[in-house]
Amino acid sequence: MSMPKILVFDIETAPIEAYVWGLYDQNIALNQIKQDWTILSWAAKWYDEPASKVIYMDNSKSKNVRDDKKLVTALRDILKEADIVITQNGKKFDIKKFNARAVIHGLKSIRRFKSTDVMEESKKVFGFTSQSLEYTSNVLNTKYKKLKHNKFPGMELWTEILNGNKAAWAEMKTYCIHDVLATEEKFQKIQSWIKTQNMACYFDDAKVRCLCGSTNLIKRGPVYTDAGKFQGYECKDCGKRPHGRINLFSKEKKKCLLKDGK
């Protein structure tokens, strides 16, 4: 098998409309909800394909902007082809939101894909001032930085979309597509630092490969763990510093290793 199919995607949702009694510190009961949230649009891109290949779909031409079944079904058809998905905050938001709308519409589950959430993994490694895509893409990316809402700032973009404003829909399209491109570039910038999926598993050959799938490796000094000594490598493509699985210690040395009892 060749490289796994890796999908970068992002969704935009309509807000919940509710009856409230004030502006601060409100607890909204279920019977106060006037209209539940739904998916308004999504953008997706197969990893390493050109930016012109981004797939986008929204409800701008739908009679009922809150009816997202076609959107969810179309996204499901793409996600079921993916081996790995890359998202920004996708494990908590995009993936779970998609799952919720899919099961509400009676759609069957798809085969489980692996997921790399660049925001979640970034938090484990970097002490950025902010983990938002706006901040991290601004300090890391050179080509695609998160866009601001220009003509329709903040909540105004969503309210204008719900009012059928074509210019607002056009801005959301640009905004959503750019989020996907910025997320992909951010992943590429931090790939060597974070835990990622082992893409080498998708190749049937017996070549030594980096976790990114590349064979462009050079040997580095040994890597020591609590379990032993392993051959170290450096990937000349993604920059990762993986190590082998064969313990280079002799049988005698392995027998002498102790474990911390705490």
C-alpha positions in Angstrom: 0.0 0.0 0.0 1.1 3.6 -0.7 0.7 6.6 1.6 -2.4 6.6 3.7 -5.2 8.9 2.7 -5.0 11.9 5.0 -7.8 14.5 5.2 -7.6 18.0 6.7 -11.1 19.4 7.4 -13.0 22.1 9.2 -16.7 22.8 9.8 -18.7 25.9 10.6 -21.9 25.7 12.6 -24.9 27.9 13.2 -25.4 29.0 16.8 -28.1 27.9 19.1 -31.0 30.4 19.3 -32.5 30.6 22.8 -34.8 32.7 25.0 -32.8 34.4 27.7 -33.5 36.8 30.6 -30.2 38.6 30.7 -26.8 39.1 29.2 -24.5 37.7 31.9 -24.0 34.3 33.6 -27.1 32.7 32.1 -28.1 29.0 32.5 -30.1 27.9 29.4 -32.6 25.2 30.0 -33.6 22.9 27.1 -37.1 24.4 27.0 -35.5 27.8 26.3 -33.9 26.6 23.1 -35.7 28.1 20.1 -33.4 26.6 17.4 -30.6 24.0 17.9 -27.2 24.4 16.3 -26.6 22.8 12.9 -23.7 22.7 10.4 -23.6 25.5 7.9 -20.5 24.6 5.9 -17.4 22.5 5.7 -14.1 22.5 3.8 -11.8 19.5 3.3 -8.5 18.8 1.6 -6.5 15.7 0.9 -3.1 16.2 2.5 -0.3 17.5 0.2 -2.7 18.2 -2.7 -2.6 21.8 -4.1 -4.7 24.5 -2.4 -6.9 24.6 -5.6 -8.1 21.1 -4.7 -9.9 22.1 -1.4 -13.5 20.8 -1.4 -16.1 23.1 0.0 -19.8 22.8 0.6 -22.4 25.0 2.3 -26.1 25.6 2.7 -26.2 29.0 0.9 -28.6 27.7 -1.8 -30.8 25.6 0.5 -34.4 26.7 1.2 -33.8 25.8 4.8 -30.4 26.8 6.0 -30.8 24.7 9.1 -31.4 21.5 7.2 -27.9 20.1 7.1 -28.5 16.5 6.0 -27.0 16.9 2.6 -23.9 18.6 4.1 -23.4 15.9 6.7 -24.0 13.1 4.2 -21.5 14.6 1.7 -18.9 15.1 4.4 -19.5 11.5 5.6 -18.8 10.2 2.1 -15.4 11.9 2.2 -14.5 11.0 5.8 -15.2 7.3 5.2 -12.3 7.3 2.6 -9.8 8.8 5.1 -7.3 6.8 7.0 -6.1 9.8 9.1 -7.7 13.2 9.7 -5.9 16.4 10.7 -7.8 19.1 12.5 -7.5 22.1 14.8 -9.5 21.3 17.9 -11.2 18.6 15.9 -11.3 15.9 18.6 -13.5 18.1 20.9 -15.4 20.0 18.2 -15.4 19.2 14.5 -15.4 15.4 14.8 -17.9 15.2 17.6 -20.2 17.8 16.0 -20.1 15.8 12.8 -20.9 12.6 14.6 -23.8 14.2 16.4 -25.4 15.5 13.3 -24.8 12.2 11.4 -26.5 10.1 14.0 -29.4 12.6 14.3 -30.0 12.1 10.6 -29.9 8.4 10.9 -26.6 7.9 9.1 -24.6 4.7 9.7 -21.2 5.0 11.3 -18.1 4.9 9.2 -14.9 2.9 9.7 -12.8 4.5 12.5 -10.1 6.8 11.2 -7.0 7.9 13.2 -6.9 11.5 14.2 -4.2 14.1 14.8 -5.5 17.2 16.5 -2.8 19.9 16.1 -4.2 22.0 18.9 -4.3 19.1 21.3 -0.8 17.9 20.5 0.6 21.4 20.5 -0.6 21.9 24.1 1.5 19.0 25.2 4.7 20.5 23.8 4.6 24.2 23.4 3.9 27.1 25.8 2.4 29.4 23.2 0.8 32.6 24.4 -2.4 31.2 22.8 -3.1 27.8 21.2 -5.7 29.3 18.9 -5.3 28.9 15.1 -5.3 32.7 14.9 -2.2 33.0 17.1 -0.3 29.9 16.1 -0.7 30.3 12.4 0.4 33.9 12.7 3.7 33.0 14.5 4.4 29.7 12.6 2.9 29.9 9.1 4.5 31.7 6.3 1.8 31.2 3.6 -1.6 30.6 5.2 -2.5 32.6 8.4 -6.0 32.5 9.8 -8.1 35.2 8.3 -10.1 37.8 10.2 -13.8 38.5 9.5 -13.4 41.7 7.5 -16.8 42.9 6.3 -18.7 40.9 8.9 -16.8 40.9 12.2 -17.6 38.5 15.0 -21.1 37.3 15.4 -22.3 39.5 12.6 -21.1 37.0 10.1 -23.4 34.3 11.4 -26.4 36.5 11.8 -26.0 37.8 8.3 -25.7 34.3 7.0 -28.9 33.2 8.8 -30.5 36.3 7.1 -29.4 35.0 3.7 -26.8 37.6 3.0 -24.8 36.4 -0.1 -21.8 38.5 0.8 -21.6 36.9 4.2 -21.8 33.4 2.7 -18.9 34.3 0.4 -16.8 35.5 3.4 -17.6 32.3 5.3 -16.4 30.2 2.3 -13.1 32.1 2.1 -12.7 31.9 5.9 -13.5 28.1 6.1 -11.2 27.2 3.2 -8.4 29.2 4.7 -8.8 27.5 8.1 -8.1 24.2 6.4 -5.0 25.5 4.6 -3.7 27.2 7.8 -4.3 24.0 9.8 -2.3 21.9 7.2 0.6 24.3 7.2 0.6 24.4 11.0 0.8 20.6 11.1 3.7 20.7 8.7 5.5 23.3 10.9 5.2 21.3 14.1 5.1 17.8 12.7 8.6 16.9 14.0 7.8 18.1 17.5 4.5 16.4 18.2 3.1 12.9 18.4 1.7 11.9 15.0 0.2 8.8 13.4 2.8 6.2 12.2 2.3 6.4 8.5 5.1 3.8 7.9 2.5 1.2 8.9 0.6 1.8 5.6 3.5 0.6 3.5 3.8 -3.1 2.8 7.6 -3.1 2.2 10.2 -3.9 4.9 12.1 -0.6 4.5 13.0 1.5 7.6 10.7 4.5 7.4 10.1 7.6 9.6 6.7 8.0 11.1 5.9 10.4 8.3 6.5 7.5 5.8 9.8 8.8 4.4 12.8 6.6 3.9 15.1 9.6 3.8 16.7 8.9 7.1 20.2 9.2 8.5 21.5 7.4 11.5 22.2 9.4 14.6 23.6 8.5 18.0 21.9 5.9 20.2 18.7 6.7 22.1 18.5 5.5 25.7 15.2 4.8 27.4 14.4 3.1 30.7 14.2 -0.1 28.8 17.5 0.0 26.9 19.5 1.4 24.0 18.2 1.9 20.5 19.5 3.1 17.2 18.6 6.8 16.6 17.6 8.3 13.3 16.8 11.8 11.9 14.3 12.2 9.1 15.6 14.6 6.4 12.0 15.3 5.2 9.9 16.1 8.3 12.7 16.5 10.9 11.5 13.9 13.3 14.1 12.0 15.5 12.7 8.5 15.8 14.5 5.5 17.1 14.5 1.8 16.3 12.7 -1.0 18.2 15.6 -3.4 18.6 17.2 -3.1 22.0 21.0 -3.0 21.4 21.9 -4.1 24.9 23.2 -7.6 25.3 21.2 -10.3 27.1 23.5 -9.9 30.0 23.0 -6.2 30.2 19.2 -6.5 29.9 19.2 -8.9 32.8 21.0 -6.4 35.0 18.5 -3.6 34.4 16.3 -2.7 37.4 12.9 -1.1 37.5 11.8 1.6 39.9 9.5 0.1 42.4 7.6 3.4 42.9 
